[in-house]
Every structure is written in C-alpha cells, then in structure tokens.
Amino acid sequence: MATLARRMFKIALFFCLFVLSVRYVRPSPYPMTESQLDVWWRASDWLGIRDPEDLIFVVWVTIELIVAVLAYVAIIRLWRHYRAKQ
C-alpha cells in the first residue's frame, strides 16, 4: 500500500509541475513580432506543416514537458539527498 501511495504522489507531483510549467513558461513576446512569425512560417514550410500554429504548439508543449521533467528530477534528487542525511 505504501508503494502505491508513493507512486501516486510522484504522478501527482509530475502532473502539478507540468501544469505549473504550462502556466508560467511562455514565449518571450506574446504576441510575436513579424520577424519571429516569419521564422515560424519558414520552419513550418520546411517541415511541410500547413499551419505554423501547430508547430508552435508542439514546440512549446515539448519545452514545457522538458521543464517539468527537469524540475521533477531535481526535486526527487533533493529529497533522496535529504533522506540520506537523516
């Protein structure tokens, strides 16, 4: 039962970190400037994506996921370090 509770806590922790990263990790200027939009249009054309909004969405969700994973790993390592000292 304790293992299940730990796993559920870790899942909830990761989910909360992901929600926080979605809320607070944003592209710099929003709305974007013309030069930035031009870069997104070129990248979407090069990748064969019709709408650059689809590319922007995928890129930012990936960045937010990476931020959540890094925060999760840091919290877990800090917790293990803290528990090892006790």
C-alpha positions in Angstrom: 0.0 0.0 0.0 2.9 2.4 0.8 4.3 1.7 -2.7 1.1 2.6 -4.3 0.8 5.8 -2.3 4.4 6.8 -3.3 3.7 6.1 -6.9 0.5 8.2 -6.8 2.3 11.0 -5.1 5.0 11.0 -7.8 2.4 11.0 -10.5 0.6 13.9 -8.8 3.9 15.8 -8.3 4.8 15.5 -12.0 1.3 16.5 -13.1 1.4 19.6 -10.9 4.9 20.5 -12.2 3.6 20.1 -15.8 0.6 22.4 -15.1 2.9 25.0 -13.5 5.3 24.9 -16.5 2.3 25.3 -18.9 1.2 28.3 -16.9 4.5 30.1 -16.4 6.8 29.0 -19.3 5.8 31.2 -22.3 7.4 32.5 -25.4 9.1 35.9 -24.8 7.0 38.5 -26.5 3.4 37.5 -26.9 2.0 38.3 -29.5 5.1 37.6 -31.5 6.8 40.1 -33.7 6.8 39.9 -37.5 10.3 38.6 -37.7 9.6 35.8 -35.3 6.4 34.9 -37.1 8.4 34.8 -40.4 10.8 32.3 -38.8 7.9 30.1 -37.7 6.4 30.3 -41.2 9.7 29.3 -42.8 10.1 26.4 -40.4 6.6 25.1 -40.9 7.0 25.3 -44.7 10.3 23.4 -44.4 8.7 20.7 -42.3 5.6 20.5 -44.5 3.2 21.8 -41.9 0.4 23.8 -43.3 -0.3 25.9 -40.2 2.6 27.3 -38.1 0.3 27.4 -35.0 0.5 23.6 -35.0 4.3 23.8 -35.0 4.3 26.4 -32.3 2.0 24.3 -30.1 4.1 21.1 -30.4 7.4 23.0 -29.8 6.1 24.8 -26.6 4.4 21.7 -25.2 7.8 19.9 -25.7 9.6 22.7 -23.9 7.1 22.7 -21.1 7.4 18.9 -20.7 11.2 19.2 -20.6 11.0 21.9 -17.9 8.6 19.7 -15.9 10.9 16.6 -16.1 13.9 18.7 -15.1 12.1 20.1 -12.1 10.8 16.6 -11.1 14.3 15.1 -11.3 15.7 17.9 -9.2 13.0 17.5 -6.5 13.4 13.8 -6.4 17.2 14.0 -6.1 17.0 16.7 -3.4 14.5 14.6 -1.5 16.8 11.5 -1.7 19.8 13.6 -0.6 17.7 14.9 2.4 16.6 11.4 3.4 20.1 10.0 3.1 21.4 12.6 5.6 18.8 11.7 8.2 
